[in-house]
């Protein structure tokens, strides 16, 4: 693939908000889905999963898990997930926790992966800070 074409394949600029919209709460954990990560890293989803499977020992259950069919079905109503009957996804996506996303840069050894991991880690931190602030505000309101 032409490197110049690859670098411009994302039409939408990558901003913290762009990344935050791709962080989902599944099984009580903040995660990012493999198709979204593949888009950010500018690799095909199958390449991302292939790299992960070649390095399975780096991705224990608290780093990554595959969505169950019912979880994937629930996400279809919230986000666009392609339909296998129309030539789209044939397997449920993988969900990567913050730790899993951090590990991805070590198996996808590209400058793009390193840059995106920095953006993604900042987005996770920002979300954590926002949740802590909201929790503090809720506690202050209850005290009053």
C-alpha positions in Angstrom: 0.0 0.0 0.0 1.2 3.5 -0.8 2.5 5.1 2.3 1.1 8.6 1.4 -2.3 7.1 0.8 -2.2 5.3 4.1 -1.3 8.5 6.0 -4.3 10.3 4.6 -6.9 7.5 4.9 -8.5 9.0 8.0 -10.8 11.7 6.7 -11.7 13.0 10.2 -8.8 14.6 12.1 -7.8 12.6 15.2 -8.7 14.7 18.2 -9.2 13.7 21.9 -13.0 13.9 21.3 -12.7 11.6 18.2 -10.9 9.0 20.4 -13.2 9.5 23.4 -16.3 8.6 21.2 -14.6 5.3 20.5 -14.2 4.3 24.1 -17.1 2.1 25.2 -18.1 0.7 28.6 -18.4 -3.1 28.2 -18.3 -5.6 31.0 -17.7 -2.8 33.4 -14.5 -1.8 31.7 -13.6 1.1 29.4 -12.5 -0.4 26.1 -11.8 0.3 22.5 -12.9 -2.0 19.7 -10.5 -3.6 17.3 -12.1 -2.0 14.2 -11.7 1.5 15.7 -8.1 0.8 16.7 -7.3 -0.5 13.3 -8.7 2.7 11.8 -6.6 4.8 14.1 -3.5 2.8 13.5 -4.3 2.7 9.7 -4.0 -1.0 9.4 -6.6 -3.5 8.3 -8.5 -5.1 11.3 -7.3 -8.5 10.3 -3.7 -7.3 10.4 -4.2 -5.9 13.9 -5.8 -9.1 15.2 -3.1 -11.2 13.5 -0.4 -9.3 15.3 -2.2 -9.8 18.6 -2.6 -13.5 18.0 1.0 -13.9 17.2 1.8 -12.3 20.6 -1.0 -13.9 22.7 1.1 -14.0 25.9 1.1 -10.2 25.9 -2.7 -10.0 26.0 -4.2 -11.7 29.0 -7.9 -11.4 29.8 -7.6 -8.0 31.5 -5.9 -6.6 28.4 -8.3 -7.9 25.7 -11.4 -10.0 25.2 -13.6 -10.9 22.3 -17.2 -9.7 22.4 -19.9 -12.2 22.9 -22.6 -12.3 20.2 -25.1 -10.6 22.4 -22.6 -7.8 23.2 -21.9 -7.3 19.6 -25.6 -7.2 18.8 -26.2 -4.6 21.5 -23.4 -2.4 20.0 -25.0 -2.6 16.5 -27.7 -0.3 17.7 -25.2 2.2 19.1 -22.5 2.2 16.5 -22.1 0.9 12.9 -20.9 -2.7 12.8 -20.9 -4.2 9.4 -23.2 -7.1 8.5 -21.6 -10.5 7.7 -24.4 -11.2 5.2 -23.4 -8.2 3.1 -19.7 -9.1 3.0 -18.8 -7.4 6.3 -17.5 -8.7 9.6 -17.7 -12.5 10.2 -16.4 -12.5 13.7 -17.3 -10.4 16.7 -14.8 -7.6 17.4 -12.2 -7.7 20.1 -12.3 -5.2 23.0 -9.0 -3.8 24.3 -8.7 -2.3 27.8 -6.4 0.6 28.5 -3.6 -1.9 29.3 -4.3 -3.8 26.0 -4.2 -0.6 24.0 -0.8 0.3 25.6 0.5 -3.2 24.7 -0.6 -2.8 21.1 2.2 -0.3 20.3 4.7 -3.0 21.1 3.2 -5.5 18.6 2.4 -2.9 15.9 5.8 -1.5 15.6 5.1 1.6 13.6 5.4 5.3 14.2 1.7 5.7 13.7 1.0 3.1 16.4 3.2 5.0 18.9 1.5 8.3 18.1 -2.0 6.9 18.3 -1.2 5.2 21.6 -0.1 8.5 23.1 -3.4 10.1 22.0 -5.4 7.2 23.2 -3.7 7.0 26.6 -4.4 10.7 27.1 -8.0 10.2 26.2 -8.3 7.4 28.8 -6.7 9.6 31.4 -9.0 12.5 30.6 -12.0 10.2 30.9 -10.8 9.0 34.3 -10.3 12.6 35.5 -13.8 13.6 34.3 -15.3 10.6 36.1 -13.5 11.5 39.3 -14.6 15.1 39.0 -18.2 14.1 38.5 -18.0 11.7 41.5 -16.6 14.5 43.7 -19.4 16.9 42.5 -22.1 14.2 43.2 -20.6 13.7 46.7 -20.6 17.4 47.4 -24.2 17.7 46.3 -25.3 14.9 48.6 -23.5 16.5 51.6 -25.4 19.8 51.1 
